[in-house]
Amino acid sequence: MKIKADKEKLKLALCLALWAGLFSYFGQPYIHNNQDAVNIIVTVFSILAGFLIAVITLVGDPKSLPAGGWQVAQLGSVLTYNRLVRKKWLFKFYLITLFLIFCAILIKKPFPNLVIWLEYIYLFVGFIASILSFKLPAALMELQKERIQNEINERRKKEGIEDD
């Protein structure tokens, strides 16, 4: 089962990289010398980065660990850690995109040919980050659902009602 899941993730990553490559290849001419488009990308990724920090804070909250003994909390911490790692990489994609845009703006005059390559790269990374960002609302919903269920379970235990 683990190998199958890893193969699915690999397929997804390859497909995403292919689409990102196509997007960056065809999208670069629309970005080149288009400051309004660059400003939109910077604004969107800055907002997403701030939003993601809030998500990371919620995911990492110890209150989100399942109720029970330390062994239950330990098992829950593995899931929490894996979620945090995924969010960390998404945050890094946001920052890499913003950093590449910053570099492209700085070297625009002295190295105009290098700017073109940076545009391809930040469109590639930005596309991947954008697609992965669509999973954030579902991740938040899942996290909140787990927290609510943990709270319900705790209240049931306080009232002496056993879980089914």
LUMKOL-438975 format. One record per atom (N, C-alpha, C): residue number from 1; x, y, z. Coordinates in steps of 0.1 Angstrom, whole numbers, plus 5000, padded with zeros to 4 digits. Example, Ala and Ser with C-alpha at 12.3 -4.5 7.8 and 13.67 -1.06 7.14 Angstrom:
> 1_5132_4943_5078
> 1_5123_4955_5078
> 1_5132_4967_5078
> 2_5128_4978_5071
> 2_5137_4989_5071
> 2_5129_5000_5079
//
This chain:
> 1_5008_4988_5000
> 1_5000_5000_5000
> 1_5009_5013_5000
> 2_5019_5013_5008
> 2_5028_5024_5009
> 2_5035_5026_4995
> 3_5039_5015_4989
> 3_5046_5017_4976
> 3_5036_5022_4965
> 4_5024_5018_4966
> 4_5014_5023_4956
> 4_5011_5038_4958
> 5_5010_5042_4971
> 5_5008_5056_4974
> 5_5020_5064_4969
> 6_5032_5059_4971
> 6_5044_5066_4966
> 6_5044_5067_4951
> 7_5040_5057_4944
> 7_5039_5057_4930
> 7_5029_5067_4925
> 8_5018_5068_4932
> 8_5008_5078_4929
> 8_5013_5092_4931
> 9_5020_5094_4942
> 9_5026_5108_4944
> 9_5037_5111_4934
> 10_5044_5101_4929
> 10_5054_5103_4919
> 10_5048_5107_4906
> 11_5037_5100_4902
> 11_5029_5103_4890
> 11_5024_5117_4891
> 12_5018_5121_4902
> 12_5013_5134_4904
> 12_5024_5144_4903
> 13_5036_5142_4909
> 13_5047_5151_4908
> 13_5052_5153_4894
> 14_5053_5142_4886
> 14_5057_5143_4872
> 14_5047_5150_4864
> 15_5035_5147_4866
> 15_5024_5154_4858
> 15_5024_5169_4861
> 16_5025_5172_4874
> 16_5026_5186_4878
> 16_5038_5193_4872
> 17_5049_5187_4872
> 17_5061_5193_4866
> 17_5060_5195_4851
> 18_5053_5185_4845
> 18_5051_5187_4830
> 18_5042_5199_4827
> 19_5031_5200_4835
> 19_5022_5211_4833
> 19_5028_5224_4836
> 20_5036_5224_4847
> 20_5044_5236_4851
> 20_5054_5240_4840
> 21_5060_5231_4834
> 21_5070_5234_4823
> 21_5062_5240_4811
> 22_5051_5234_4808
> 22_5043_5239_4797
> 22_5038_5253_4800
> 23_5033_5255_4812
> 23_5028_5268_4816
> 23_5039_5279_4816
> 24_5051_5275_4821
> 24_5062_5285_4821
> 24_5067_5288_4807
> 25_5067_5278_4798
> 25_5072_5280_4785
> 25_5063_5289_4777
> 26_5050_5286_4778
> 26_5040_5295_4770
> 26_5036_5308_4778
> 27_5038_5308_4791
> 27_5034_5320_4798
> 27_5045_5331_4799
> 28_5058_5327_4797
> 28_5069_5336_4799
> 28_5067_5349_4790
> 29_5063_5347_4777
> 29_5062_5359_4769
> 29_5052_5369_4774
> 30_5042_5364_4781
> 30_5031_5373_4787
> 30_5036_5380_4800
> 31_5046_5375_4806
> 31_5052_5381_4818
> 31_5063_5391_4815
> 32_5071_5388_4805
> 32_5082_5396_4801
> 32_5078_5410_4799
> 33_5085_5420_4806
> 33_5082_5434_4805
> 33_5067_5438_4809
> 34_5061_5429_4817
> 34_5047_5432_4821
> 34_5047_5434_4836
> 35_5049_5446_4840
> 35_5050_5448_4855
> 35_5037_5446_4862
> 36_5026_5448_4856
> 36_5013_5446_4862
> 36_5011_5431_4865
> 37_5015_5422_4856
> 37_5014_5408_4858
> 37_5023_5404_4870
> 38_5036_5409_4870
> 38_5045_5406_4880
> 38_5040_5410_4894
> 39_5034_5422_4894
> 39_5028_5427_4907
> 39_5017_5418_4912
> 40_5009_5413_4903
> 40_4998_5404_4907
> 40_5004_5392_4913
> 41_5014_5386_4907
> 41_5020_5374_4912
> 41_5026_5376_4926
> 42_5033_5387_4927
> 42_5039_5391_4940
> 42_5028_5392_4951
> 43_5018_5399_4947
> 43_5007_5402_4957
> 43_5000_5388_4961
> 44_4997_5380_4951
> 44_4990_5368_4954
> 44_4999_5359_4963
> 45_5012_5357_4959
> 45_5020_5348_4967
> 45_5023_5354_4981
> 46_5024_5367_4982
> 46_5026_5373_4995
> 46_5014_5370_5004
> 47_5002_5371_4999
> 47_4990_5368_5006
> 47_4989_5353_5010
> 48_4992_5345_5000
> 48_4992_5330_5003
> 48_5002_5327_5013
> 49_5014_5333_5013
> 49_5024_5330_5023
> 49_5019_5334_5037
> 50_5012_5345_5038
> 50_5007_5349_5051
> 50_4996_5340_5056
> 51_4987_5336_5047
> 51_4976_5326_5050
> 51_4982_5313_5054
> 52_4993_5309_5047
> 52_4999_5296_5050
> 52_5005_5296_5064
> 53_5010_5307_5069
> 53_5016_5308_5082
> 53_5005_5305_5092
> 54_4993_5311_5090
> 54_4981_5308_5098
> 54_4978_5293_5098
> 55_4978_5287_5087
> 55_4975_5273_5086
> 55_4986_5265_5093
> 56_4998_5268_5092
> 56_5009_5261_5099
> 56_5007_5262_5114
> 57_5003_5274_5118
> 57_5000_5276_5133
> 57_4989_5267_5137
> 58_4978_5266_5130
> 58_4967_5257_5133
> 58_4971_5243_5133
> 59_4978_5238_5123
> 59_4983_5224_5122
> 59_4992_5221_5133
> 60_5001_5229_5137
> 60_5010_5226_5147
> 60_5006_5228_5162
> 61_4993_5233_5163
> 61_4988_5235_5177
> 61_4987_5221_5184
> 62_4993_5220_5196
> 62_4992_5207_5203
> 62_4978_5203_5207
> 63_4968_5212_5207
> 63_4955_5209_5210
> 63_4948_5200_5199
> 64_4955_5200_5187
> 64_4949_5192_5176
> 64_4953_5177_5177
> 65_4962_5174_5187
> 65_4965_5160_5189
> 65_4953_5153_5194
> 66_4951_5140_5191
> 66_4940_5132_5196
> 66_4941_5130_5211
> 67_4929_5130_5217
> 67_4929_5128_5231
> 67_4933_5113_5235
> 68_4938_5112_5247
> 68_4942_5099_5251
> 68_4956_5099_5257
> 69_4962_5088_5259
> 69_4975_5087_5265
> 69_4986_5092_5256
> 70_4998_5091_5261
> 70_5009_5096_5254
> 70_5012_5089_5241
> 71_5009_5076_5241
> 71_5011_5068_5229
> 71_5001_5073_5217
> 72_4989_5076_5221
> 72_4980_5081_5211
> 72_4985_5095_5206
> 73_4989_5103_5215
> 73_4995_5116_5211
> 73_5007_5114_5203
> 74_5015_5104_5206
> 74_5028_5102_5198
> 74_5024_5098_5183
> 75_5014_5089_5182
> 75_5009_5086_5168
> 75_5003_5097_5161
> 76_4996_5106_5168
> 76_4990_5117_5162
> 76_5000_5128_5158
> 77_5011_5128_5166
> 77_5022_5138_5163
> 77_5029_5135_5150
> 78_5029_5122_5146
> 78_5035_5118_5133
> 78_5027_5124_5122
> 79_5014_5123_5123
> 79_5005_5128_5112
> 79_5007_5144_5112
> 80_5007_5150_5124
> 80_5009_5164_5124
> 80_5022_5168_5118
> 81_5032_5161_5122
> 81_5046_5164_5116
> 81_5046_5163_5101
> 82_5040_5153_5095
> 82_5039_5151_5081
> 82_5031_5163_5074
> 83_5021_5167_5081
> 83_5013_5179_5075
> 83_5022_5191_5076
> 84_5029_5193_5087
> 84_5037_5205_5088
> 84_5048_5205_5077
> 85_5054_5193_5074
> 85_5065_5193_5064
> 85_5059_5197_5050
> 86_5047_5192_5047
> 86_5041_5195_5034
> 86_5038_5210_5034
> 87_5033_5216_5044
> 87_5031_5230_5045
> 87_5044_5238_5044
> 88_5054_5233_5050
> 88_5067_5240_5050
> 88_5072_5241_5035
> 89_5071_5230_5028
> 89_5076_5230_5014
> 89_5067_5239_5005
> 90_5055_5240_5008
> 90_5046_5249_5000
> 90_5050_5263_5003
> 91_5053_5266_5016
> 91_5058_5280_5020
> 91_5071_5283_5013
> 92_5080_5273_5012
> 92_5093_5275_5005
> 92_5090_5278_4991
> 93_5081_5271_4984
> 93_5078_5274_4970
> 93_5073_5289_4969
> 94_5065_5293_4978
> 94_5060_5307_4977
> 94_5072_5317_4978
> 95_5081_5314_4988
> 95_5093_5323_4990
> 95_5102_5322_4978
> 96_5104_5310_4973
> 96_5113_5309_4961
> 96_5108_5317_4950
> 97_5095_5316_4947
> 97_5089_5324_4936
> 97_5091_5339_4939
> 98_5088_5343_4951
> 98_5090_5358_4954
> 98_5105_5362_4953
> 99_5114_5353_4957
> 99_5128_5356_4956
> 99_5133_5357_4942
> 100_5128_5348_4934
> 100_5132_5348_4919
> 100_5127_5361_4912
> 101_5115_5365_4916
> 101_5109_5377_4910
> 101_5118_5389_4915
> 102_5122_5389_4927
> 102_5130_5400_4933
> 102_5143_5400_4925
> 103_5150_5389_4923
> 103_5162_5388_4916
> 103_5161_5393_4901
> 104_5150_5389_4895
> 104_5147_5393_4881
> 104_5146_5408_4880
> 105_5140_5414_4890
> 105_5138_5429_4889
> 105_5152_5435_4891
> 106_5160_5430_4901
> 106_5173_5436_4903
> 106_5182_5435_4891
> 107_5182_5424_4884
> 107_5192_5423_4873
> 107_5186_5426_4859
> 108_5174_5432_4859
> 108_5168_5435_4846
> 108_5177_5443_4837
> 109_5183_5453_4841
> 109_5191_5461_4832
> 109_5205_5455_4829
> 110_5212_5451_4839
> 110_5226_5446_4835
> 110_5226_5432_4828
> 111_5216_5424_4831
> 111_5215_5410_4825
> 111_5202_5407_4819
> 112_5197_5413_4809
> 112_5184_5411_4804
> 112_5181_5396_4799
> 113_5192_5389_4794
> 113_5190_5376_4790
> 113_5187_5366_4802
> 114_5194_5369_4813
> 114_5192_5361_4825
> 114_5178_5363_4831
> 115_5173_5374_4829
> 115_5159_5377_4834
> 115_5149_5368_4827
> 116_5151_5365_4815
> 116_5142_5356_4808
> 116_5142_5342_4814
> 117_5154_5337_4817
> 117_5155_5324_4824
> 117_5149_5324_4838
> 118_5151_5335_4845
> 118_5144_5336_4858
> 118_5129_5336_4857
> 119_5124_5343_4847
> 119_5110_5343_4845
> 119_5104_5329_4842
> 120_5111_5321_4834
> 120_5107_5307_4832
> 120_5107_5299_4845
> 121_5117_5301_4853
> 121_5119_5294_4866
> 121_5108_5298_4876
> 122_5106_5311_4877
> 122_5096_5315_4887
> 122_5081_5312_4883
> 123_5079_5312_4870
> 123_5066_5307_4865
> 123_5064_5292_4868
> 124_5075_5284_4866
> 124_5074_5270_4869
> 124_5071_5267_4883
> 125_5079_5273_4892
> 125_5078_5271_4906
> 125_5064_5277_4911
> 126_5061_5289_4906
> 126_5048_5295_4910
> 126_5036_5287_4905
> 127_5037_5281_4894
> 127_5026_5272_4889
> 127_5024_5260_4899
> 128_5035_5254_4902
> 128_5034_5242_4911
> 128_5028_5247_4925
> 129_5033_5258_4930
> 129_5028_5263_4943
> 129_5013_5267_4942
> 130_5009_5272_4931
> 130_4995_5276_4929
> 130_4986_5264_4929
> 131_4990_5254_4922
> 131_4982_5241_4921
> 131_4981_5235_4935
> 132_4993_5234_4942
> 132_4993_5228_4955
> 132_4984_5236_4965
> 133_4983_5249_4963
> 133_4976_5257_4972
> 133_4961_5254_4972
> 134_4956_5248_4961
> 134_4942_5245_4960
> 134_4938_5234_4970
> 135_4948_5227_4976
> 135_4945_5217_4986
> 135_4944_5223_5000
> 136_4948_5236_5002
> 136_4947_5242_5015
> 136_4934_5242_5021
> 137_4923_5247_5014
> 137_4910_5247_5020
> 137_4906_5233_5025
> 138_4908_5223_5017
> 138_4905_5209_5021
> 138_4913_5205_5034
> 139_4925_5209_5034
> 139_4934_5205_5046
> 139_4928_5212_5058
> 140_4924_5225_5057
> 140_4919_5232_5068
> 140_4906_5225_5073
> 141_4897_5222_5063
> 141_4885_5215_5067
> 141_4887_5202_5074
> 142_4897_5194_5070
> 142_4900_5181_5076
> 142_4905_5184_5090
> 143_4914_5194_5092
> 143_4919_5197_5105
> 143_4909_5201_5114
> 144_4900_5210_5110
> 144_4889_5214_5119
> 144_4879_5203_5122
> 145_4877_5194_5113
> 145_4868_5183_5115
> 145_4874_5174_5126
> 146_4887_5171_5125
> 146_4894_5163_5135
> 146_4894_5170_5149
> 147_4896_5183_5149
> 147_4895_5190_5162
> 147_4882_5189_5168
> 148_4871_5191_5160
> 148_4858_5190_5165
> 148_4855_5176_5170
> 149_4859_5166_5163
> 149_4857_5152_5167
> 149_4864_5149_5180
> 150_4876_5154_5181
> 150_4884_5152_5194
> 150_4877_5159_5205
> 151_4871_5171_5203
> 151_4864_5178_5214
> 151_4851_5170_5218
> 152_4844_5165_5208
> 152_4832_5156_5210
> 152_4836_5144_5218
> 153_4847_5138_5214
> 153_4851_5126_5222
> 153_4855_5129_5236
> 154_4862_5140_5238
> 154_4865_5144_5252
> 154_4853_5147_5260
> 155_4843_5153_5255
> 155_4830_5156_5262
> 155_4823_5143_5265
> 156_4823_5134_5255
> 156_4817_5121_5258
> 156_4823_5113_5269
> 157_4837_5114_5270
> 157_4844_5107_5280
> 157_4841_5114_5294
> 158_4839_5127_5294
> 158_4836_5134_5307
> 158_4822_5130_5312
> 159_4813_5127_5302
> 159_4800_5123_5306
> 159_4799_5108_5308
> 160_4810_5101_5306
> 160_4810_5086_5309
> 160_4804_5078_5297
> 161_4804_5084_5285
> 161_4799_5077_5273
> 161_4811_5071_5266
> 162_4810_5058_5263
> 162_4821_5052_5256
> 162_4820_5054_5241
> 163_4831_5054_5234
> 163_4831_5055_5219
> 163_4826_5042_5213
> 164_4820_5043_5202
> 164_4815_5031_5195
> 164_4826_5024_5187
//
